[in-house]
Amino acid sequence: MSNIIGHTRGGTEWTPQFAVELDPKKCIGCGRCYKVCPRNVLDLVERGEDMIDEDNDYDDDEMMVMTIANAGDCIGCGSCGRVCPKGCYTYAAAEA
């Protein structure tokens, strides 16, 4: 199979890169990605024990972090990753 191909308004082809993973150990819960996502893909959740990075010192044990809640709604715009100050997102092309 081939990857999904998008077209710009001018007709140029491009391959959208969809958010496939968000590293909760890097996430600081700032909400920037949530604010720019046009499709309601993300949601805030409480940081669980498995989401704690031992190298970081968090002030609040009940800190909220982002999660990909509705991956199927992602349109591959990449806005979330462009505003993320910690580089939490991993992207991949999707098959058609």
C-alpha positions as CSV (number, residue, x, y, z in Angstrom):
1,M,0.0,0.0,0.0
2,S,1.0,3.6,-0.4
3,N,0.9,6.5,2.1
4,I,-1.9,9.0,2.2
5,I,-1.0,11.9,0.0
6,G,-2.3,15.5,0.5
7,H,-2.4,18.3,-2.0
8,T,-1.8,22.0,-1.3
9,R,-4.1,24.6,-2.8
10,G,-1.6,25.0,-5.6
11,G,-1.7,21.3,-6.4
12,T,1.6,20.3,-4.9
13,E,1.6,16.9,-3.3
14,W,2.8,16.3,0.3
15,T,2.7,13.4,2.8
16,P,1.0,14.4,6.1
17,Q,2.7,13.2,9.2
18,F,0.2,12.1,11.9
19,A,0.8,12.3,15.6
20,V,1.3,8.7,16.7
21,E,2.9,9.1,20.1
22,L,3.3,11.6,22.9
23,D,6.0,11.0,25.5
24,P,4.3,11.7,28.9
25,K,7.7,11.7,30.6
26,K,8.7,14.8,28.7
27,C,5.3,16.6,28.8
28,I,5.0,19.5,31.2
29,G,1.2,19.9,30.8
30,C,1.5,23.4,29.4
31,G,-1.6,23.0,27.1
32,R,0.0,24.8,24.1
33,C,-0.7,21.8,21.8
34,Y,-4.2,21.4,23.1
35,K,-5.0,25.0,22.2
36,V,-3.7,24.8,18.6
37,C,-5.1,21.4,17.7
38,P,-8.0,22.0,15.3
39,R,-9.5,18.5,15.7
40,N,-9.9,17.7,19.4
41,V,-7.2,15.0,19.2
42,L,-5.7,15.7,22.6
43,D,-6.8,15.5,26.2
44,L,-5.4,16.3,29.7
45,V,-4.9,13.3,32.1
46,E,-3.3,13.0,35.5
47,R,0.4,11.9,35.3
48,G,0.5,8.3,36.4
49,E,3.4,6.5,38.1
50,D,4.4,5.0,34.8
51,M,4.6,8.5,33.3
52,I,7.2,9.9,35.7
53,D,10.7,10.6,34.5
54,E,13.1,9.9,37.4
55,D,15.6,12.5,36.1
56,N,13.1,15.3,36.4
57,D,12.0,16.9,39.7
58,Y,8.3,17.7,39.6
59,D,6.7,20.0,42.1
60,D,3.3,18.3,42.0
61,D,2.7,14.6,42.1
62,E,-0.8,15.1,40.6
63,M,0.5,17.1,37.6
64,M,-1.6,16.9,34.4
65,V,-0.1,15.9,31.1
66,M,-1.4,15.6,27.6
67,T,-2.4,12.4,25.9
68,I,-3.5,11.5,22.4
69,A,-7.2,10.7,23.1
70,N,-8.6,10.7,19.5
71,A,-5.8,9.7,17.2
72,G,-8.2,8.9,14.4
73,D,-9.2,12.6,14.2
74,C,-5.6,13.8,13.6
75,I,-5.3,15.5,10.2
76,G,-1.5,15.6,10.1
77,C,-1.1,19.3,10.3
78,G,1.8,19.1,12.9
79,S,0.7,22.1,14.9
80,C,1.0,20.3,18.2
81,G,4.7,19.5,17.6
82,R,5.6,23.0,16.4
83,V,4.3,24.6,19.7
84,C,5.6,21.9,22.1
85,P,8.5,23.3,24.1
86,K,9.7,19.8,25.1
87,G,9.5,17.9,21.8
88,C,7.1,15.3,23.1
89,Y,5.5,14.2,19.8
90,T,6.4,11.4,17.3
91,Y,4.9,11.5,13.8
92,A,4.5,9.0,11.0
93,A,2.8,8.8,7.6
94,A,-0.3,6.7,7.4
95,E,-1.2,4.2,4.7
96,A,-4.1,4.9,2.4
